[in-house]
Amino acid sequence: MNGARILLESLKREGVEVIFGYPGGAVLPLFDQLYEFPVRFVLCRHEQAAAHAADGYARATGRVGVCLATSGPGATNLTTGIATAYMDSIPMIAITGQVRTSLIGVDAFQEADMTGITRSITKHNYLVRDPRELEPVVREAFHVCRTGRPGPVLIDLPVDIQLAEAEFGAGADAGAPAGGNEPAADHGWLKTAARLITAARAPVIISGGGVITAAAGDELRALAEKLRIPVAMTLMGLGGFPGSHPLSLGMLGMHGTYFANQAVMAADLIIAVGMRFDDRVTGRTDTFAARAKIIHIDIDPTSIGKNVRADLPIIGDAKYVLAKLADQVENDPFPRSWLRTIAGWKMDHPLAYDRRAEKIKPQYVIEEIHRLTAGDALITTEVGQNQIWAAQWFNYDAPRRFISSGGLGTMGFGFPAAIGAKVGRPEKIVFAICGDGSLQMNIQELATCVSHGIQIKVAILNNGYLGMVRQWQELFYGRRYSQTALRNPDFVKLAESYGALGIRVTEKKDVPDALTKALACANTVVIDFQVDPEENVLPMVPAGESLDHMIEYGEAEN
């Protein structure tokens, strides 16, 4: 069969049920095969959105997301989505068309060197020059993107290879390459870890996105409850430990809770699991957790010791390591004074906003979404204030419910990611929490939702600004709002023009009814919440400061 058919049959063998993408000249043979091939194709309206949708699908389901684009600009439009997935360790296969092999390197029409362009933002990439290579390449690509620290893999496929014929199935019994997510080798780490834990008096667990990737939430909870250790989460780790649990400290970092940051700075032991000590988590690294011994558990050895020293590095699968630790340590060995200190911080420094204000507060909108969905919705976000409010004010009690661009911080991510999440988890309510600026970067995907019957609820926290940039300009640049005020379209009319339902909310009292109406509607709904234009995301650690130097609510104007 021809290369296009071999590719699709190979994807089917890997369990692929849906592809997100956009057609073009260099993938016409593929789309000719897709015309009658039994796989769902979601036609997005921009290739970047297709990559984000595949990413959202992967984050919501734990399966590999697949996106497809033509050569040249179609392929380069995928790169932001590929980089987003790479930074957050998301398993994704990106397939790009390429000019004929005889034209590669001569600046042919719509040629781009995708293997060169994506070398630094993929785990691996392939330029297929022989149709006989295609079947083993697909098999290996899926293995690479799933195992170890997951990440995106790119397959660049020239149009003549799509048309050339080869035998399919000759390597069907070869199986995946050897290797996988191996448990940690026992080189004495278990006894050393148990000794550090037993000696501690003020321990904290930091749970990252690797806990969710490894499906290690149950093991993390068992260890935390056995030892009565409080748990802070990174942005990517939200839901890896139940947010409503008494031991939860919520999110730490630049916009983390006061009590999470103070606990980490006062700790004498940190057990960091599946996180990489990103600068938004640590603040100043030279002052971060200066008193603490650090046990760092991660499947990726390059993540350990890169930003913060590790007194005990443990390279291995988080699920295995946490289970072994729980078996090794004694119950509840720490003084209760540590938990009492944290309880005092929680009481004296809770997350806060002005609940008596007449204007719609964005935090209130998030709280109402949580209340009306009983916390059982999938939440995707854009980047900026909307992202942090969604992280702070919605309690994530299970993994894969918070879907957001963490490492790359990609505006335009959340709405198309919601499409992928809904396709992967159609039984779930999916809310895209968006800013009025970031939504417009991929707002054309309203057409994708309506034409495919993908029912997303979009909550726009419309403050008329690029909110997080405006906040920095207010706090650190003397309110010089340079190029951050927006002149927005009528979002209700825009939604209606695409065939979706549009709702505008200008009064606080109308927020619950608007959300109830949206939840009852069997269509994509865009709700334009016109929120307080100068509401800030707080607490906040200013850039370059220590984690315990925080601006709290009510202090920003001082």
C-alpha positions, -999 to 999 in steps of 0.1 A, spaced: 0 0 0 11 36 -4 29 55 24 -2 76 33 -21 44 40 8 28 58 9 59 81 -28 57 89 -27 19 95 3 24 118 -16 51 137 -46 28 140 -24 1 154 -11 25 181 -47 31 192 -52 65 176 -89 74 173 -88 111 165 -65 135 146 -66 173 148 -53 192 118 -56 212 86 -51 201 50 -27 214 23 -8 205 -8 19 184 7 -5 161 26 -31 156 -1 -23 119 -4 -29 116 33 -62 134 32 -73 113 2 -69 82 24 -86 100 54 -117 104 32 -128 69 40 -104 58 68 -121 49 101 -105 76 123 -121 108 135 -106 139 120 -112 173 137 -107 201 112 -94 230 131 -92 265 117 -55 270 124 -26 246 127 -15 261 161 -50 253 174 -47 218 161 -15 213 181 -31 227 212 -62 206 207 -40 174 205 -22 186 236 -54 191 255 -66 157 244 -34 141 258 -36 160 291 -73 151 296 -70 114 287 -34 104 293 -32 91 258 -11 104 229 -25 134 210 -20 135 172 -19 166 150 -14 169 112 -4 198 90 10 205 56 45 216 47 60 251 51 37 275 69 13 248 79 42 229 97 57 260 112 23 270 126 25 239 147 58 248 164 43 269 193 20 240 202 49 215 199 70 237 222 41 240 247 38 202 249 76 198 252 79 222 281 51 204 300 61 168 291 30 160 271 29 130 248 21 142 213 28 131 177 30 159 151 29 148 115 39 173 88 39 171 51 71 178 32 81 186 -3 93 158 -26 126 143 -15 142 155 -48 134 191 -38 145 191 -2 171 217 4 165 238 -27 140 263 -12 110 247 -30 75 261 -26 63 257 9 95 240 21 106 243 57 133 223 75 111 209 102 136 185 116 160 214 121 134 238 133 120 214 159 152 197 171 152 217 204 114 213 211 109 176 205 121 145 222 130 132 187 121 139 151 121 119 118 124 128 82 111 97 64 129 91 30 117 55 23 82 42 26 96 10 41 109 31 71 74 45 79 59 16 99 89 12 123 92 50 125 57 53 137 61 25 162 93 40 176 79 75 177 50 64 199 74 46 222 96 76 225 68 100 232 52 78 258 81 66 279 105 82 304 96 118 306 69 121 279 71 147 251 63 155 215 78 137 185 76 149 149 73 128 118 81 148 86 68 130 55 76 140 20 47 139 -5 64 114 -28 69 90 2 32 93 9 25 81 -27 53 54 -29 43 19 -22 58 -6 3 47 -38 21 28 -32 52 28 -55 82 63 -71 77 74 -57 111 41 -61 128 54 -86 154 85 -67 162 68 -48 191 80 -16 207 117 -10 214 130 -23 246 128 -1 277 102 20 294 94 37 327 117 17 348 115 18 386 144 33 405 174 11 409 180 4 446 214 19 454 206 25 491 183 54 483 154 39 502 172 37 536 187 71 531 153 86 523 138 70 553 165 83 575 161 118 562 123 116 567 127 103 603 151 130 612 129 158 599 107 180 621 92 203 595 87 184 562 69 194 530 60 174 499 60 193 466 39 175 440 45 183 403 31 173 370 51 141 370 28 128 397 -1 131 373 19 117 344 29 86 365 -7 81 378 9 83 413 -18 103 430 -29 74 452 6 66 463 13 103 471 -18 105 492 -10 73 510 25 86 519 12 121 529 -15 107 551 7 80 567 33 106 577 10 136 581 31 157 557 16 188 541 16 189 503 22 219 481 16 216 444 31 233 413 8 247 387 12 216 366 7 194 397 -28 207 406 -51 177 412 -22 153 418 -32 156 455 -68 166 464 -70 204 468 -97 201 495 -76 177 516 -66 190 551 -30 184 543 -32 204 510 -13 237 509 -25 245 474 -2 260 449 32 274 457 54 299 439 50 334 424 12 333 428 10 305 454 -7 306 487 10 324 516 10 293 537 25 271 509 54 295 504 60 300 541 59 263 547 84 256 520 107 283 532 105 271 568 108 234 560 138 213 571 130 186 545 114 188 510 103 157 491 100 170 456 82 146 432 79 150 395 88 187 393 118 206 380 121 236 404 110 261 378 118 298 385 81 306 390 81 280 418 114 289 436 117 326 434 154 334 442 171 300 441 199 311 465 174 317 493 149 289 483 143 265 512 177 273 526 172 251 558 159 221 540 174 188 529 159 180 495 149 146 482 142 149 445 123 122 427 120 123 389 120 100 359 142 125 340 178 126 354 184 160 336 157 176 358 175 168 390 200 193 403 195 216 373 180 245 392 182 235 429 206 211 446 193 177 456 207 161 487 192 128 476 184 123 439 161 94 431 158 87 394 128 65 388 90 61 384 72 82 409 45 56 415 70 30 424 92 53 445 64 67 465 49 32 472 83 19 484 88 50 506 54 45 522 63 9 530 96 19 546 87 47 569 69 47 602 35 63 608 33 100 618 68 106 632 67 144 633 58 168 661 23 182 658 36 217 663 45 219 626 9 213 615 -3 238 641 21 264 627 7 258 592 -29 259 604 -21 293 619 -8 306 586 -39 293 568 -62 311 593 -43 344 593 -34 345 555 -61 329 534 -67 336 498 -89 367 496 -107 392 475 -133 418 481 -166 398 483 -186 430 490 -176 448 458 -204 458 434 -182 450 403 -179 414 392 -148 399 406 -131 372 385 -125 351 416 -163 350 422 -169 337 387 -144 309 392 -160 300 426 -195 299 410 -182 276 382 -169 253 409 -201 254 429 -224 248 400 -203 219 386 -196 205 421 -159 207 412 -164 180 385 -155 199 354 -124 200 333 -109 234 334 -87 247 306 -70 281 308 -52 306 287 -22 323 303 -21 353 326 -45 364 353 -73 340 341 -49 311 345 -39 320 381 -74 328 392 -85 294 379 -56 277 397 -63 295 430 -101 295 432 -112 261 418 -105 231 440 -90 203 419 -96 170 438 -86 147 410 -59 146 383 -63 158 347 -89 184 356 -67 214 353 -53 219 318 -30 248 312 3 259 295 28 260 323 64 261 311 59 280 279 30 302 291 12 301 257 -15 326 251 -41 311 228 -37 276 243 -68 272 265 -97 274 241 -83 249 215 -71 227 244 -107 226 256 -117 212 222 -92 184 226 -102 178 262 -139 175 252 -132 152 223 -112 130 246 -136 132 276 -170 138 260 -189 129 292 -173 158 311 -183 194 313 -154 214 299 -149 251 308 -124 272 290 -114 301 313 -101 329 290 -89 364 291 -103 388 265 -69 391 250 -58 355 249 -91 342 236 -88 362 205 -55 345 195 -75 314 185 -111 326 186 -117 312 151 -120 277 167 -156 286 175 -162 274 140 -145 240 149 -167 236 180 -200 244 161 -192 224 130 -182 193 149 -208 196 177 -181 200 204 -199 216 233 -174 239 252 -184 265 278 -162 296 274 -160 320 303 -143 353 293 -129 372 323 -132 404 303 -113 433 319 -104 452 288 -67 447 293 -39 423 288 -44 417 324 -12 403 338 10 427 318 -12 456 330 -8 443 366 30 444 363 28 479 348 6 490 377 29 475 404 63 481 389 60 506 361 40 534 378 7 526 361 21 534 326 -3 512 307 17 509 275 -2 489 248 -22 468 273 -57 484 269 -78 465 244 -106 475 221 -126 443 220 -153 431 196 -189 423 208 -182 388 220 -219 379 221 -225 389 184 -192 372 175 -203 339 192 -237 341 175 -221 347 140 -203 313 144 -235 296 155 -227 295 192 -247 310 221 -234 343 234 -243 357 269 -231 390 283 -230 395 321 -225 430 335 -240 426 370 -227 404 398 -262 391 406 -265 377 371 -234 355 373 -251 323 387 -280 325 362 -257 329 332 -236 299 342 -268 278 348 -281 287 314 -247 279 298 -246 245 315 -281 237 303 -274 246 267 -266 218 243 -242 240 223 -209 259 227 -216 289 249 -195 321 252 -201 341 284 -187 376 284 -182 384 321 -173 421 323 -151 420 354 -134 446 375 -108 460 351 -80 466 377 -84 435 398 -50 419 405 -38 384 410 -26 381 446 -6 369 465 24 377 443 61 373 447 79 400 427 104 388 402 138 382 417 125 381 453 126 353 478 95 331 480 84 345 514 85 381 502 49 383 491 25 411 482 -9 400 497 -44 412 490 -48 448 502 -11 456 500 -8 462 463 -17 499 465 6 506 494 
